[in-house]
Structures are given as structure tokens and as C-alpha cells.
Amino acid sequence: MPAAQTSVAPSSLLRFLPSGKSLLVGFALVGLAVGAYLGARETSLFAVRRVEVAGARPRVVQRVDEALASLDGRSLVTVDGGAIARRLETLPDVRLISYDRAFPHTVRVVVSAERPVAILRHGTEAWLVSERGRILRRLSSHPRSTLPRIWTADASLPDEEALLSEDDSLRPALALGRALSADRRFFGQVREARSVEGEIVFVLSSGTELRLGAASDMPLQIAVAKRILHLVRPGARYVDVSVPGRPVAFE
């Protein structure tokens, strides 16, 4: 037998279509929402009156407060990450982590201050470098600092606030940043950092070279190096922890 065919009358379909009254109500609600948004942008109903900054030391928080002072009075609706980041561009050592608009009048901002980890040297020139490899500022030719030195023979000198390029100057800075995060006390023993054929070498205050290879597991490598350094005589020529499971020391 042929399959039974069913048909739906046009009048039945009309029952599922919104009525003219429903459409008018829907358009009216959309119009009200758009009008409320535009009104909030243009009026002081949600004007910024307070900026709360967290995530950094009080001195850094004060600098961020000053940089964001121009948000005062601006509609909270128009404040976004881009607006905040543009104002923080004057602080090269500060990064925006997150922000939140706490209606009706507060902006909450979480920032991170880049930590200096090294002095980049090129002849008589010197720069302060952050853990991300950013040039924080130019220093005097003989800076008084206990931070490790990174020597570069690159002919192109970096600009302030620039990130070091992906060359031998950047790798030691990144390795020093990981060392600082892994063990602050051990980091204080590092006198110099360099890249030798793509492998990281720290020179400790004792004169011992700490060979880290690609420095792919800094916490483990530092832990192994500390144990080995306790076993060898002070001033050993080098300790190689490029393979942490098979450390090598040469006295």
C-alpha cells in the first residue's frame, strides 16, 4: 500500500507565527535596551569614580593609579581592556593581567610588574632587563647592581622598552627569569649568564660554571646543582646538569 500522506492546512501554520502585537513588543524591548545602553554611555549614571588595583607592590600600584587617573568620570560602559592597556603603555614594566567593571562606579584591575633579572652589557653600554627579556631602561656605564651580567656582541643596540630578539641575548634573560622564580636564594649566587651554542651557562659567584643545556626544567636542575655543589670543592670548574639524572662535575 502506498504510504499515507498528510498535509497541514495554512491556517494551522499561522498559529506558530508571532502576532503583530508580539512583534511590536519585541521591537520595543530591543529599542529600550539600545536606548539604555546609549544613555549609559553618554550620562554620568555609571561614571568611573574609583579604580582598584591589585597584584603588585604598593609603589607599583601607585604608579598604575596615576596612569589610570584619566578614567575618572568616564562612563564605565566604555571602559575595556584596550582603554586600560593604552594608559599602561607609559609603564613598560607593568602588564595588564585582567580587569573587571564593578557597576556602578568601580574599575578593578589586576597587574603584574616585570621583575629585573639582569644587566645587559655591550661595551660601555648597559641596560636593565626584565624576566621576559624586555629592556626596562638604560643604565649608567658602570651600574652598581648585584644582578647577573649578560654580555652581547650584537652590533644592533636595543631601544628602551623593546623586547630582546630571539638570539643569544634573549635566552639567558629568560633562563634567569625562570631561575628567579624557582629559587630566589640560588638566583642571588648567579654572577653572569650567557648562551654558548644555544646552551645556557650560569657563572656563579664562586667562579663555577653551571651548565644547564636548554634549561628546560629549571627547578629540577637547580635542585640537583645545589646538591652537587655541596659535594665538590668550592671553585670547581663546572657542574653540568643539562641532563639532571646524570649530573657531571669537574673540579
WOZI-V300301 format. One record per residue. N is the residue number from 1. RES is the residue in one letter. SS is DSSP state (a for helix, b for strand, c for the rest). D_LAST is the distance of its C-alpha to the last C-alpha in Angstrom with 1 decimal. Layout:
# WOZI-V300301
N/RES/SS/D_LAST, N/RES/SS/D_LAST
This chain:
# WOZI-V300301
1/M/c/97.8, 2/P/c/96.3, 3/A/c/93.7, 4/A/c/95.2, 5/Q/c/94.5, 6/T/c/94.2, 7/S/c/94.7, 8/V/c/93.9, 9/A/c/96.5, 10/P/a/95.6, 11/S/a/96.8, 12/S/a/94.1, 13/L/a/91.3, 14/L/a/92.5, 15/R/c/91.7, 16/F/c/88.0, 17/L/c/88.1, 18/P/c/87.5, 19/S/c/90.6, 20/G/a/91.3, 21/K/a/91.0, 22/S/a/87.5, 23/L/a/86.4, 24/L/a/87.7, 25/V/a/85.9, 26/G/a/82.6, 27/F/a/82.9, 28/A/a/83.8, 29/L/a/80.7, 30/V/a/78.5, 31/G/a/80.2, 32/L/a/79.7, 33/A/a/76.0, 34/V/a/75.6, 35/G/a/77.7, 36/A/a/75.7, 37/Y/a/72.4, 38/L/a/73.9, 39/G/a/75.3, 40/A/a/72.0, 41/R/a/70.4, 42/E/a/73.1, 43/T/c/73.9, 44/S/c/72.1, 45/L/c/72.5, 46/F/c/68.7, 47/A/b/67.5, 48/V/c/63.9, 49/R/c/64.0, 50/R/b/60.6, 51/V/b/57.0, 52/E/b/54.5, 53/V/b/50.8, 54/A/b/48.0, 55/G/c/44.3, 56/A/c/42.8, 57/R/c/42.5, 58/P/a/45.9, 59/R/a/45.2, 60/V/a/44.6, 61/V/a/47.7, 62/Q/a/49.8, 63/R/a/48.8, 64/V/a/49.7, 65/D/a/53.0, 66/E/a/53.9, 67/A/a/53.1, 68/L/c/55.3, 69/A/a/58.1, 70/S/a/60.2, 71/L/a/60.5, 72/D/c/62.9, 73/G/c/66.4, 74/R/c/65.4, 75/S/b/66.7, 76/L/a/64.1, 77/V/a/65.3, 78/T/a/64.0, 79/V/c/60.5, 80/D/c/57.9, 81/G/a/54.2, 82/G/a/54.9, 83/A/a/56.8, 84/I/a/54.0, 85/A/a/51.2, 86/R/a/53.2, 87/R/a/53.4, 88/L/a/49.6, 89/E/c/48.8, 90/T/c/48.9, 91/L/c/45.9, 92/P/c/43.0, 93/D/c/40.5, 94/V/b/42.9, 95/R/b/43.6, 96/L/b/46.7, 97/I/b/45.8, 98/S/b/49.4, 99/Y/b/52.8, 100/D/b/55.9, 101/R/b/59.5, 102/A/b/61.0, 103/F/c/64.7, 104/P/c/66.7, 105/H/c/64.8, 106/T/b/61.0, 107/V/b/58.0, 108/R/b/54.8, 109/V/b/51.6, 110/V/b/47.9, 111/V/b/45.3, 112/S/b/41.6, 113/A/b/39.9, 114/E/c/37.0, 115/R/c/33.9, 116/P/b/32.1, 117/V/b/28.4, 118/A/b/27.5, 119/I/b/28.7, 120/L/b/29.3, 121/R/b/29.2, 122/H/b/31.0, 123/G/c/31.5, 124/T/c/33.3, 125/E/b/34.4, 126/A/b/33.0, 127/W/b/33.9, 128/L/b/33.3, 129/V/b/32.3, 130/S/b/33.0, 131/E/c/31.2, 132/R/c/33.6, 133/G/c/32.7, 134/R/b/36.0, 135/I/b/36.4, 136/L/b/37.9, 137/R/b/38.8, 138/R/b/38.1, 139/L/c/36.4, 140/S/c/36.7, 141/S/c/34.7, 142/H/c/32.5, 143/P/c/32.4, 144/R/c/31.3, 145/S/c/29.2, 146/T/c/26.0, 147/L/c/25.9, 148/P/b/23.1, 149/R/b/24.0, 150/I/b/24.8, 151/W/b/25.5, 152/T/c/28.1, 153/A/c/29.8, 154/D/c/32.7, 155/A/c/35.9, 156/S/c/37.8, 157/L/c/37.4, 158/P/c/37.8, 159/D/c/41.0, 160/E/c/41.0, 161/E/c/41.3, 162/A/c/40.1, 163/L/b/37.6, 164/L/c/34.8, 165/S/c/35.3, 166/E/c/33.5, 167/D/c/30.9, 168/D/a/27.4, 169/S/a/28.5, 170/L/a/29.7, 171/R/a/26.9, 172/P/a/24.4, 173/A/a/27.3, 174/L/a/28.1, 175/A/a/24.6, 176/L/a/24.5, 177/G/a/27.8, 178/R/a/26.7, 179/A/a/23.7, 180/L/a/26.3, 181/S/a/28.6, 182/A/a/26.0, 183/D/c/24.4, 184/R/a/25.8, 185/R/a/23.5, 186/F/a/20.3, 187/F/a/21.9, 188/G/c/22.3, 189/Q/c/18.6, 190/V/b/18.6, 191/R/b/19.1, 192/E/b/19.5, 193/A/b/20.2, 194/R/b/20.9, 195/S/b/21.9, 196/V/b/20.5, 197/E/c/23.0, 198/G/c/24.1, 199/E/b/20.8, 200/I/b/19.8, 201/V/b/16.7, 202/F/b/16.4, 203/V/b/14.7, 204/L/b/14.4, 205/S/c/15.8, 206/S/c/12.5, 207/G/c/11.5, 208/T/c/9.1, 209/E/b/10.8, 210/L/b/12.4, 211/R/b/13.9, 212/L/b/17.2, 213/G/b/19.2, 214/A/c/22.8, 215/A/c/22.1, 216/S/c/25.0, 217/D/c/24.4, 218/M/a/22.9, 219/P/a/23.7, 220/L/a/22.1, 221/Q/a/19.0, 222/I/a/18.6, 223/A/a/19.5, 224/V/a/16.8, 225/A/a/14.1, 226/K/a/15.3, 227/R/a/15.1, 228/I/a/11.5, 229/L/a/10.6, 230/H/a/12.6, 231/L/a/10.8, 232/V/c/7.1, 233/R/c/7.1, 234/P/c/8.7, 235/G/c/7.6, 236/A/c/4.3, 237/R/c/5.3, 238/Y/b/7.0, 239/V/b/8.7, 240/D/b/11.6, 241/V/c/14.7, 242/S/c/17.3, 243/V/c/18.6, 244/P/a/18.4, 245/G/a/19.5, 246/R/a/16.6, 247/P/c/13.4, 248/V/b/10.2, 249/A/b/6.5, 250/F/b/3.8, 251/E/c/0.0
